[in-house]
Amino acid sequence: MTKFISVLLGIAVLTSCQTTQRPAAPGQLFPGKVLNIRAPNSEGWKQLDSDSSREAKMFSRVVSINESYLAYVSLVQLPESKDRDEFVTLIRQTILEKHASKERLRSIEFNAEYTERRGDPCVRLKGVMDDTKARTAAGEQVLKLQTYTLVCRHPWRHQGRGSEGFLIEFSHRGPNLDPALDA
């Protein structure tokens, strides 16, 4: 569970880190042993260095000195749960607790719901936060952070009630919310 929390919250603030970036072609495939990951299907994305010991890819697109997008996909260890309500509750509680302990992020809105839209048990999360210490080229600012996350049990990597799963996150950080992300 700790791995899951660290991955999910760590990616939300990584847009301020200095990292090696390489251009990624729209829809470029990055094959893996368990996950095949594609870059976002639009122009302007750069692949950030990822930990090669696990299957993960991160992409960023900078719009201006204080606005950026981040896309992230990774394998994660998921908690054991007896049913779908407990699955949602465990993930929701963990994320809310982690947000509450962050001085940098102030939660404005947070929703979590169960879905099987992809054919697998998933939790869809939507969060809006104030990033109170966002570092940009213009200095430290308060920016809005929107996160849209899907956490799913992997269709063929179950281990009893716990399992490996995958996390897909798309986030936007900027002075205003991006209403197109709700579409």
C-alpha positions in Angstrom: 0.0 0.0 0.0 2.9 2.4 0.8 4.3 1.9 -2.7 0.9 2.7 -4.2 0.6 5.9 -2.2 4.1 7.1 -2.9 3.7 6.6 -6.6 0.4 8.3 -6.9 1.3 11.4 -4.9 4.8 11.7 -6.0 3.8 12.0 -9.6 1.5 14.9 -8.9 4.3 17.2 -8.0 7.1 16.0 -10.3 6.5 18.6 -12.9 8.7 20.9 -10.8 11.7 18.5 -10.8 14.6 18.8 -13.2 14.7 15.6 -15.3 16.1 14.5 -18.6 13.4 14.8 -21.3 13.2 13.2 -24.7 10.5 14.0 -27.3 7.8 11.3 -27.5 5.9 10.8 -30.8 2.1 10.8 -30.4 1.0 7.3 -29.5 4.6 6.0 -29.4 4.6 2.5 -28.0 6.9 1.5 -25.1 6.6 -2.3 -24.8 7.1 -3.9 -21.4 7.1 -7.4 -19.9 3.7 -6.8 -18.3 2.4 -3.5 -19.5 2.6 -1.9 -23.0 2.5 1.8 -22.5 1.8 4.4 -25.2 2.7 8.1 -25.1 -0.3 10.5 -25.1 -1.8 10.8 -28.6 -1.0 14.5 -29.2 1.9 16.6 -30.1 4.4 18.3 -27.7 4.9 15.5 -25.1 8.3 14.6 -23.7 9.3 11.4 -22.0 10.8 11.8 -18.6 13.4 9.3 -17.3 11.6 6.5 -15.5 12.8 3.9 -13.1 13.8 1.0 -15.5 13.5 -1.6 -12.6 9.7 -1.3 -12.8 7.3 -0.8 -15.6 6.6 2.9 -15.6 6.6 5.8 -18.0 6.1 9.5 -17.4 5.4 12.2 -20.0 5.2 15.9 -19.6 4.0 18.8 -21.8 4.8 22.3 -20.7 2.4 25.0 -22.0 3.9 28.0 -20.3 6.2 28.9 -17.4 3.4 28.2 -14.9 1.3 25.6 -16.7 2.0 22.0 -17.5 0.5 18.5 -18.0 1.8 15.2 -16.8 0.8 11.7 -17.9 2.0 8.7 -15.9 1.4 4.9 -16.2 2.9 2.3 -13.8 2.5 -1.1 -12.3 1.5 -0.9 -8.6 0.8 -3.3 -5.7 -2.8 -3.0 -4.7 -4.3 -3.7 -1.2 -6.3 -6.8 -0.4 -10.0 -6.2 -0.3 -13.0 -8.4 0.2 -15.3 -6.5 -2.2 -15.5 -3.5 -4.5 -16.8 -1.1 -1.8 -13.8 -2.0 0.4 -11.5 -1.6 -2.6 -12.7 2.0 -3.2 -12.6 2.8 0.5 -9.1 1.6 1.0 -7.7 3.6 -1.9 -9.8 6.6 -1.1 -8.8 6.7 2.6 -5.1 6.2 1.8 -5.0 9.0 -0.7 -7.0 11.4 1.6 -4.7 10.6 4.5 -1.6 11.2 2.4 -3.0 14.5 1.0 -3.8 15.7 4.6 -0.2 15.2 5.6 1.2 17.2 2.7 1.9 20.8 3.6 2.3 21.6 -0.1 -1.1 20.3 -1.3 -4.4 21.7 0.0 -7.4 19.5 -1.2 -10.4 21.3 -2.7 -12.3 18.4 -4.2 -11.7 14.6 -4.2 -14.0 11.9 -5.6 -13.4 8.2 -5.9 -15.8 5.7 -7.6 -15.8 2.1 -8.6 -15.9 1.3 -12.3 -15.5 -1.8 -14.6 -15.6 0.3 -17.8 -12.3 -1.3 -18.9 -13.6 -4.7 -18.0 -11.5 -5.0 -14.8 -12.1 -3.8 -11.3 -11.0 -0.2 -11.1 -11.2 2.9 -9.0 -11.5 6.3 -10.8 -10.2 9.2 -8.8 -10.6 12.9 -9.4 -8.8 15.5 -7.4 -8.5 19.3 -7.4 -5.9 20.8 -5.1 -4.0 24.0 -4.5 -0.3 23.4 -4.9 0.8 26.1 -2.4 4.5 25.8 -3.2 4.7 25.3 -6.9 8.1 26.1 -8.2 8.1 27.6 -11.7 10.5 29.7 -13.7 8.7 32.7 -12.4 9.4 31.6 -8.8 7.2 29.9 -6.1 3.4 30.3 -6.7 0.1 28.9 -5.7 -1.3 26.9 -8.7 -4.3 24.7 -9.2 -3.5 20.9 -9.6 -6.1 18.7 -11.3 -5.6 14.9 -11.2 -7.5 12.2 -13.0 -6.4 8.7 -12.0 -7.6 5.2 -12.8 -6.3 2.4 -10.6 -7.2 -1.1 -11.9 -6.4 -4.7 -10.8 -4.4 -6.2 -13.6 -6.6 -8.7 -15.5 -4.2 -11.6 -15.2 -1.8 -10.7 -12.3 -4.1 -11.5 -9.3 -2.6 -13.0 -6.1 -5.5 -13.9 -4.0 -7.4 -10.8 -3.0 -4.4 -8.6 -3.3 -2.8 -8.1 -6.7 -0.6 -6.2 -9.0 -2.5 -3.5 -10.8 -1.8 -0.5 -13.0 -2.2 3.2 -12.4 -2.9 5.7 -15.1 -2.8 9.3 -14.2 -3.3 12.5 -16.1 -2.8 15.9 -14.4 -2.8 19.6 -15.1 -1.1 22.3 -13.0 -1.7 25.9 -13.8 -3.2 29.2 -12.5 -6.7 28.1 -13.6 -8.5 24.8 -13.9 -8.7 23.2 -17.4 -12.4 22.6 -18.1 -11.5 20.4 -21.0 -10.2 17.7 -18.6 -13.8 17.0 -17.4 -14.9 16.2 -21.0 
